[in-house]
Amino acid sequence: MDRVMRLASQRAVVIFSTSSCCMCHTIKTLFSELGVNPAIYELDEEPMGREMEKALIKLLGRKPPVPAVFIGGKLIGSTDKIMSLHLGGNLVPLLRSAGALWL
């Protein structure tokens, strides 16, 4: 869990994903279209991906644990939470406050 939290705090936006996950792709595309350049960790391509996946399962309380999005070093959640924030107009202000967006 320490590795996940350390990685999550190194950039304004961090996404833990798997390369074959369609919901992960959706979230990565959303952030890209908003102009955000997140750090993305593909768990199926990371040497310690299995351990990170187990830590994310504990943090999120669900399986599969991806996509898992951290903004400003804080766990925000998965697709449902990100889309809810976005549709409610709260995602962009959150990204600005974390320093992920300038305008």
C-alpha positions in Angstrom: 0.0 0.0 0.0 2.9 2.3 0.7 4.0 2.1 -3.0 0.5 3.0 -4.2 0.3 6.0 -1.9 3.8 7.1 -2.8 3.0 7.0 -6.5 -0.3 8.6 -6.0 1.3 11.6 -4.3 3.9 12.3 -7.0 1.6 14.0 -9.6 -1.5 16.1 -9.5 -3.5 13.2 -11.1 -2.6 9.6 -11.0 -4.6 6.8 -12.6 -4.1 3.1 -11.8 -5.4 1.1 -14.8 -5.1 -2.1 -16.8 -4.4 -1.9 -20.5 -7.4 -4.0 -21.5 -10.0 -2.2 -19.3 -12.6 -0.3 -21.3 -13.7 1.8 -18.3 -10.1 2.7 -17.7 -9.8 3.8 -21.3 -12.8 6.0 -20.9 -11.4 7.7 -17.8 -8.0 8.2 -19.4 -9.7 9.7 -22.5 -11.8 12.1 -20.3 -8.7 13.4 -18.6 -6.9 13.8 -21.8 -9.8 15.7 -23.4 -9.9 18.0 -20.3 -6.2 18.8 -20.9 -4.8 16.9 -18.0 -1.6 14.9 -18.2 -2.0 12.2 -15.5 0.6 9.7 -14.4 -0.9 6.3 -15.6 0.2 3.0 -14.1 -1.0 0.0 -16.1 -1.1 -2.7 -13.4 -0.8 -5.5 -16.0 2.4 -4.0 -17.2 4.0 -3.0 -13.9 6.6 -5.3 -12.3 4.8 -4.9 -8.9 1.3 -4.7 -10.5 -0.1 -7.6 -8.5 0.9 -6.0 -5.2 -0.4 -2.6 -6.2 -3.7 -4.3 -7.3 -4.1 -5.9 -3.9 -3.5 -2.6 -2.1 -6.0 -0.8 -4.3 -8.6 -3.6 -3.6 -8.1 -2.8 0.1 -8.4 1.0 -0.4 -11.4 0.8 -2.7 -13.1 -2.2 -1.1 -14.0 -3.6 -4.5 -12.7 -5.9 -7.2 -11.5 -5.1 -9.8 -10.0 -2.0 -8.3 -9.4 -0.2 -11.6 -9.6 2.5 -12.7 -8.5 4.1 -9.5 -8.1 7.8 -9.7 -6.1 10.0 -7.3 -6.3 13.8 -7.5 -4.0 15.9 -5.3 -2.7 12.7 -3.7 -6.2 11.8 -2.4 -8.2 8.8 -3.6 -11.2 10.0 -5.5 -12.5 6.7 -6.7 -13.4 4.9 -9.8 -15.4 5.6 -13.0 -18.7 6.3 -11.2 -17.2 8.9 -8.8 -15.2 10.6 -11.6 -18.2 10.7 -13.9 -20.5 12.0 -11.2 -18.0 14.8 -10.4 -17.7 15.6 -14.1 -21.4 15.7 -14.8 -22.0 17.8 -11.7 -19.4 20.4 -12.7 -17.1 19.6 -9.8 -14.3 17.7 -11.6 -12.6 20.7 -13.3 -12.5 22.8 -10.1 -11.0 19.9 -8.2 -8.4 19.5 -11.0 -7.6 23.2 -10.8 -7.2 23.1 -7.0 -4.8 20.2 -7.4 -2.7 22.1 -10.0 -3.6 19.7 -12.9 -5.3 22.5 -14.9 -4.4 26.2 -15.2 -7.4 27.7 -16.7 
